[in-house]
């Protein structure tokens, strides 16, 4: 995916929805790792599980916009992500 593949940038969800469609995945079964507020908002609008990565913003800034916040990617287990995706899939959306 590149910027040329979409017509709207973040916080529009187009980039994430396009990737999900290309992968054949339902949005609620996807996880987005983002360090930017616009990216987290795009993921929310797409209905995806959101992981805020505290590299650009502090965790307390990302927390209201993410389902999880981490400083490093190894702070979340596959089991934790799978559980979050299962809840989202059952609900049909991310709250």
N, C-alpha and C positions, 0 to 999 in steps of 0.2 A: 504494500500500500504506500502510495505517495500522495502528496497534496493534489496532484493532478487527477487522482482517482475519485475525488469528491468535489462537490460544488460548494459545500458549506463547511467551514472550519468549526472547531470546538468553540463554544459549548454545544453546538448542534450535534446530535448523536449520529449523524450520517457515517462518519468514519468507522465507528464501532459496529453499527448495523450492517455496513457493507462487508466488513471482515467476517462477521457472524454468518451472513448469507453465503459468502464465498466458501466458508468452512462447512456449511450445511448445519449450523448450530442454532438453536433457539436462543434469543438474547438472554433469557433468564437462566440459561445453563452456562453463561460466560462469566469470566472474571477479568476485570480490568485493573491493572496496576498503573497508578498515575501519581505524579508528583505535583501536578498543577491543578488549581481549583477549576479552571475551565474544562480540563479533562475529566475530573470527577463529576462535574455537572453533566457533561456529555454522556458519561457512563450511566448516571442516574436516569437521564432522559431516555436512554436506550433500554433501561430495565435490567441492567447487569449488576452483579456483585462488584463492589468498589473497594479496592485496597489503596489507601493513601500511603505513599512512600515519602517519608519525611526527609527529603534531601534538599528541596527548595524552600519549603515552609515548615515551621515547627509542628509537632504532632497536635498541639491544641488548636491550631488553625485548620488542620485537615479533618480533625475528628467529627465536626458537625456534618461533613460532606461525604464521609466514607463509612463503610461497614466495618472495616478494620483499618488500623493505622500501624505502620511498622517503620522502623529506622533502617532495617536491613531485610532483604527478601527472605532470608532463612528464619525469620521470626515466626512465620506461619507454617503450619504443617499441611500436608496434602489432605489429611483427615479434617482439619478445620475448614479448609476451603470447600471440600466435598460436602460437608454438613451445611455450610452456608448456601451452596448452590442447590442442594436438595430442598432446603426450606424455601428458597426463592422459586424453584420450579413448582413446588406444591402450591404456593401462593399465586403463581403466575405473574408475579411482579416483585420488585424490590421496594421496600418501604423506606 
